């Protein structure tokens, strides 16, 4: 076990959130630069439901990485986006439940399978600044 950022408790660290959180912070700082932003208050993120990113760890890493920047102390609001599939047979798009990904059936034509359109993405939707 290792010590996680911002705490002295010994807890397992989830490392795959770190590079994604670094990327999110880069986007936030790039958009804040040159806009006379004194402070980023809130960052609204959209993260697909198939993503195994955990909200708590993204916030922890963000708090650690943003120290000393205009984004220090910003609160992350995370919206989970649905899994959307496109049927290979008829082309219909439909929402899928994450627990049923191995057993998908198109509601329009009954065919199995399809192509993933969304559900793994993550992006900054908007920022609240001062």
Protein Blocks (a to p, Z undefined) as FASTA:
>chain_A
ZZdehiabdcdddfklmmmmmmmmmmmmmmmgonlpabdfbdcddddfkbccdfklmmmm
mmmmmgoiakgoiacdddddddddddfklopacdddfklmmmcccfknopgcdddfbhja
ccdfbdcdZZ
